[in-house]
């Protein structure tokens, strides 16, 4: 089972990957980061994506009807697109209350959004925190 560093390196092997991070959405801190960061500052990127993750997870409108019944986060992933890239945020499910997500930044021209979403979900399922 891969840890943070191994998972981030695996994410960077995806076509079009520009950067990846594991972020705690409560504190806004990056637990690990590789590659580029939008705007050049990985800590600022972690804090801003954490705010987006926090808004999504705390939204009553976006949560399924059975949210809060298990250890599953109320939102599985978020996809944000802009003119030149994709941002995928995949929430990590753990045996304890997880507040961690994987953030993958993909080039829109070279990246494959469907493949990246599938692979990021697989990475989140295998990720070992600790």
C-alpha positions in Angstrom: 0.0 0.0 0.0 1.6 3.2 -1.1 2.2 6.2 1.1 1.9 9.9 0.2 5.1 10.2 -1.8 4.5 7.1 -3.8 0.9 8.1 -4.6 2.1 11.6 -5.7 4.7 10.1 -8.0 2.1 7.7 -9.5 -0.2 10.7 -10.1 2.6 12.5 -12.0 2.9 9.6 -14.4 -0.6 10.3 -15.7 -0.7 12.0 -19.2 -0.8 15.7 -18.9 -0.1 15.8 -15.1 1.4 19.2 -14.1 1.3 18.8 -10.3 -0.2 16.8 -7.5 -0.7 17.2 -3.8 -2.2 15.6 -0.7 -4.0 18.2 1.3 -5.7 18.4 4.6 -8.9 20.3 4.0 -9.4 21.4 7.6 -6.0 23.0 8.0 -5.3 23.8 4.4 -1.8 22.3 4.6 -0.2 20.3 1.9 1.0 16.9 3.4 3.0 16.4 0.2 3.3 18.0 -3.2 5.2 17.3 -6.5 5.5 19.0 -9.8 4.2 22.5 -10.5 1.6 24.4 -8.6 -0.9 26.9 -10.1 0.5 30.3 -9.4 3.9 28.8 -8.4 3.1 28.5 -4.7 2.2 24.9 -3.5 1.1 26.1 0.0 -1.2 28.8 -1.4 -2.7 26.3 -3.8 -3.2 23.8 -0.9 -5.0 26.5 1.1 -7.2 27.6 -1.7 -8.2 24.1 -2.9 -8.8 23.2 0.8 -11.4 26.0 1.0 -13.1 24.7 -2.1 -13.1 21.2 -0.6 -14.5 22.5 2.7 -17.3 24.3 0.9 -18.3 21.2 -1.0 -18.1 18.8 2.0 -20.1 21.1 4.2 -22.8 21.9 1.7 -26.1 20.3 2.6 -27.2 20.6 -1.1 -24.3 18.6 -2.5 -24.3 15.8 0.1 -26.3 12.6 -0.6 -29.3 11.8 1.6 -27.4 9.2 3.6 -24.4 11.5 4.3 -22.9 11.1 7.7 -23.9 7.5 8.1 -20.4 6.1 7.6 -16.8 7.1 7.1 -17.4 8.1 3.5 -16.9 11.8 2.8 -20.2 13.4 1.6 -18.5 14.2 -1.7 -16.3 11.8 -3.6 -14.5 14.2 -6.0 -14.6 17.6 -7.5 -13.6 18.5 -11.1 -12.9 22.1 -11.9 -12.1 23.1 -15.5 -10.6 26.3 -16.9 -9.3 27.2 -20.4 -6.0 25.4 -20.1 -6.3 22.8 -17.3 -8.3 20.5 -15.1 -8.2 20.3 -11.4 -9.4 17.1 -9.8 -9.9 16.8 -6.0 -10.5 13.3 -4.8 -11.4 12.8 -1.1 -9.6 9.9 0.7 -11.8 7.5 2.7 -10.1 6.0 5.8 -11.2 4.0 8.8 -11.1 7.2 10.8 -12.7 10.6 9.9 -10.5 11.6 7.0 -10.0 15.2 6.1 -7.6 14.6 3.3 -7.9 14.8 -0.5 -5.7 14.3 -3.5 -5.4 17.3 -5.8 -4.3 16.6 -9.4 -3.6 19.4 -11.8 -3.8 18.3 -15.5 -2.9 20.1 -18.7 -6.2 20.3 -20.7 -4.5 19.6 -24.1 -2.4 16.5 -23.0 -4.5 15.2 -20.1 -7.2 12.6 -20.2 -9.9 13.6 -17.6 -11.7 10.3 -17.6 -8.5 8.2 -17.1 -7.2 10.7 -14.5 -10.4 10.5 -12.5 -10.4 6.6 -12.5 -6.7 6.5 -11.5 -7.0 9.1 -8.8 -9.9 7.1 -7.3 -7.7 4.0 -7.3 -4.9 5.9 -5.7 -7.1 7.3 -3.0 -8.4 3.8 -2.2 -4.8 2.5 -1.7 -3.3 5.6 0.0 -1.9 4.8 3.4 -1.8 7.8 5.8 0.4 7.8 8.8 
